[in-house]
Amino acid sequence: MEVVRFTPEEIDEAIEGMDGLQEIIVPLLRKINLEGMAEQDILQFKKHIMMAKHALIAMGEYMEGRLIEYC
């Protein structure tokens, strides 16, 4: 397992990146329809991106709370 330290600003950038990733990849998957990928699979991929985004949001909120405690 790799341990990486993030700043709150980097988490905000990653959250924005997830939105951009979704806006690019979902239409691309629909266009090329990889190996007959069903719409259900595409929606599942979209859900996974949103889950990762919300995990980043929760991590950022946790970090901000921890940073306030140390100040």
C-alpha positions in Angstrom: 0.0 0.0 0.0 1.3 3.4 -0.9 0.8 6.3 1.5 0.6 9.7 0.0 0.0 13.1 1.7 -2.4 15.5 0.2 -3.1 19.2 0.9 -6.7 20.4 1.0 -6.0 22.3 -2.2 -4.8 19.1 -4.0 -8.0 17.4 -2.9 -10.1 20.2 -4.3 -8.2 19.9 -7.6 -8.8 16.1 -7.6 -12.5 16.7 -7.1 -12.7 19.0 -10.0 -10.7 16.5 -12.0 -13.3 13.8 -11.3 -16.0 16.0 -12.8 -13.8 16.6 -15.9 -13.0 12.9 -16.2 -16.7 12.0 -16.1 -17.5 14.6 -18.7 -14.9 13.2 -21.1 -15.0 9.4 -20.5 -18.8 8.8 -20.3 -19.5 10.3 -23.7 -16.5 8.6 -25.1 -17.7 5.2 -23.8 -21.1 5.8 -25.3 -19.5 6.8 -28.7 -17.1 3.9 -29.1 -19.3 1.3 -27.2 -16.3 -0.8 -26.2 -17.0 -4.5 -26.8 -20.8 -3.9 -26.7 -20.6 -2.2 -23.4 -24.2 -1.8 -22.2 -25.6 1.5 -21.0 -25.9 -0.2 -17.6 -22.1 -0.6 -17.5 -21.6 3.0 -18.5 -23.9 4.1 -15.7 -22.0 1.9 -13.2 -18.7 3.5 -14.3 -20.3 6.9 -13.8 -21.5 5.9 -10.3 -17.9 4.8 -9.4 -16.5 8.1 -10.4 -19.1 9.9 -8.3 -18.3 7.6 -5.3 -14.6 8.4 -5.7 -15.5 12.1 -5.9 -17.5 12.0 -2.7 -14.8 10.0 -0.9 -12.4 12.9 -1.8 -14.9 15.4 -0.5 -15.2 13.5 2.8 -11.4 13.2 3.0 -11.0 16.9 2.4 -13.6 17.8 5.1 -11.9 15.5 7.5 -8.5 17.0 6.8 -9.9 20.5 7.2 -11.4 19.5 10.6 -8.1 18.0 11.7 -6.1 21.1 10.5 -8.4 23.3 12.6 -7.7 21.1 15.6 -4.0 21.6 15.2 -4.1 25.4 14.8 
